[in-house]
Amino acid sequence: MIKVTYVAPDGTATTLEAEPGSSVMQTAVANDLDGIVGECGGAMMCATCHCYVDPAWQDRTGARSSDEEEMLEGAATEVTEASRLSCQIRLDPALDGLVVHLPEEQH
């Protein structure tokens, strides 16, 4: 299992176990984690799974695609260099221990 830590805006950290091949969003939604909605189910049609990848992990999660950039324009909170759609981060053993920060709100 791959562990992902989700850090809420108040600093509360929740670590969840994920299946290889699942996404950061799927893992959060499957575990009823507050802070990631995933309204479109991972089809990259919304920005309700916006997250901020911890700086220590940004190089390992890859770059945003142009489609992801476009969807992030509709995010409810500020988009930064660390912003990603969590549905687009596929988990593999190299991402074991990944840390993502959740925004104040999702749209």
Secondary structure, DSSP 8 states (H G I E B T S, - for coil): -EEEEEE-TTS-EEEEEE-TT-BHHHHHHHTT-TT---TTTTSSS--TTEEEE-GGGHHHH----HHHHHHHTT-SS---TTEEEGGG-B--GGGTTEEEE--S---
